[in-house]
Amino acid sequence: MTGTIVHIGGYTARSGGRGEGIVAARRDPESGQLTLLGTVASTPSPSFLARHPTRPVLYAVNELPEGQVSAFDVGPDGGLSPLGVWSTGGAEPAHLAVAPDGGHLFVANYGGGSVAVLPLDGRGVPGERTDLVIHQGHGPDPERQEQAHCHMVSPDPGTGPLLVVDLGTDSIYRYDLDAASGRLTPRAPRVRTAPGTGPRHLARHPDGRRCWLAGELDATVTAYEVTAEGVLHQRGRVDASARAGHVQPSEITVGPDGRFLYVGNRGVGTVAVFALDGDLPQLVDEVDTGGEWPRHFTLSGRHLYVADERADMIRVFWVDPDSGVPSPAGEPVSTGSPTCVLP
């Protein structure tokens, strides 16, 4: 049963949302359809979720003015049992990720402009924070870049540095983790994007030698080559969408076979599909999601699950394995203010 369970995070009333907490759904691997099982954890604004790599533990940020992380034991039926709540040391945490060895949890505090580190014990339960690194600086956009805004933490699957994407300072910071102390050491220099990019999320290629960055503020995708030492070399930039109108990229991910890149575009309500067989991503197609605000999506099996925050729905798509292009499958699933889908 556990392999077919999907958990959905979203905004609750504490953040002006319409969700009630973390929702579970059962996924049909053949059709891709989701059957809602209801709210399995009433926790405030769990806007991003992550799983432990080896233990049945789920983590959620609580995107609040005084940021928190909640941890839950996951039952075989998708039920969640609380393990505790911990401070992230900063405002409005928007993303979190677990180290590949399962030893630490990293959290990006968007409002606080900081990165938090929490140790995880053998059961996957967090301990008190071991580090909090606060970024300094700003970008050219006076409203969105008045200070640092950490938006994503991306641990290297191998031995490379932790990458921290900061929308406010137009930067990707690189850190090495000292596993014994749980503290971060910066690797200089930080990677600076074009001014006003507003970097949000990045996606790594399975080969470990490439990654792509979604620019929330300038609606671009920046391509990087990644060296064995964890240095990022920019290869160029392309538009995130071919549509006219306000485009605000959200999620970005690479398909499991490494052939296609997917970018969610809020405002125009699309997922853009790019081929990755050239130096720069080449737009293959751009698919309407049925709403205007695709906040997050995930690929699972042959299906794509799109969370539209403002349309209060999860939309299911079947992905053509040859072209990489998604097409709608079945009816949307209604759920309040969804912001994260975690198979």
Secondary structure by P-SEA (a helix, b strand, c coil): ccccbbbbbbbccccccccccbbbbbbcccccbbbbcccccccccccbbbbbccccbbbbbccccccbbbbbbbccccbbbbcccccccccccccccccccccbbbbbbccccbbbbbbbccccccccccbbbbbbbccccccccccbbbcccccccccccbbbbbccccbbbbbbbcccccbbbbccccccccccccccbbbbcccccbbbbbbcccbbbbbbbbcccbbbbbcccccccccccbbbbcbbbbcccccbbbbbbcccbbbbbbbcccccccccccccccccccccccccccbbbbbbccccbbbbbbbcccccbbbbccbbbbbcccccccc
